[in-house]
Amino acid sequence: MSTETLVPATSGRAASGATPPPLPAQHQLRVVQDLFIRRWGEMGQVWGINRTMAEIHALLYIVGTPQCTDDVMERLHISHGNASMSLRALCDWKIVHRMHRRGKRREYFETLSDV
């Protein structure tokens, strides 16, 4: 009979087949939102809509809170001109509308909650 020594798997490397530690909830939410935004942009392109416009629409829809142009630029890594033109076109289509917050100088944008 052989005796085996069991060593706990706490050495920083997970044993093969073990699941990695869970990500923080905020990070998980961000990853899922980014995937949704990317896929919505891909679908928009297939439908003949500018990819960036579709991604902005998806961002405004998925975050659920009004975003300013700077927020959109930062999240999607796009230029100010691209963000402004896309937001203007979405407003012209009445998919997105402008809003103002009391005491703020920036314009905020939100989309309809029913796609």
Secondary structure, DSSP 8 states (H G I E B T S, - for coil): --------S-SSS--TT-------HHHHHHHHHHHHHHHHHHHHHHTT--HHHHHHHHHHHHH-S-EEHHHHHHHHT--HHHHHHHHHHHHHTTSEEEEE-TT--SEEEEE-S--
